[in-house]
Amino acid sequence: MISKWRFSCHFLLGVLAFSLAPAVAAGADFGVAKRAYDQADYATALKELTPLAENGNAEAQVLLGTMYQKGQGVAKNSPLALKWFRAAAGQGNADGQFQVGLAYLNGMAVAKNTPESVKWLKLAANQGMRDAQLFLGLAYRNLRDAPQDFVQAYLWFELAALAGDPLAPRQRDALGRLMTPAQVANARAMAAAWKPTHTVKQAGEGSNSAPEPPQPSGHPR
């Protein structure tokens, strides 16, 4: 009886180890790819990232998209970059969602579409990504084809500021001077009650750095 129990345990442990092996190997491969990327060894990064991205690794998809977007070790290819960003975004990856939002904001491989940009930026912002929160605040404050909403803009600037974004406090304070005290109080209450859907790494903590935000083009209408 004991020998049968031991055999079952060994068998189950063997099955478990076998089933976990691909995930462990994939993680190790991404680590190799990320180190190569950080060292500007783009040939190695491309070699490691491509099969991972094709097999659905969202982090690899974002990093591979970044390489095609910037022309790092490959010819610049915005449509292919957007393809990989979309693949990651579709899995709920905040970096992918942020990059898709920027693509619609800037017209990278798609027609500019601020409402669509706001949708994707908000998905990333709701995961706690401060870069997305900053850009979302700018979209609500300044861009003409987005629904202008000072309370929402202040909310996202406030959350980005609380997360440590260096540009957000100035944007928040400048906007606050255009709002009523009741609007500011409402936005602050919303920020205090806000909870992220997930927690993501911020810029400088291992994620790709965000582009510089556009400067405000005067007072909103």
Summary of the structure (lengths in Angstrom):
residues: 221
radius of gyration: 21.5
end to end distance: 80.6
largest distance: 80.6
contacts: 698
relative contact order: 0.08
helix: 67%
strand: 1%
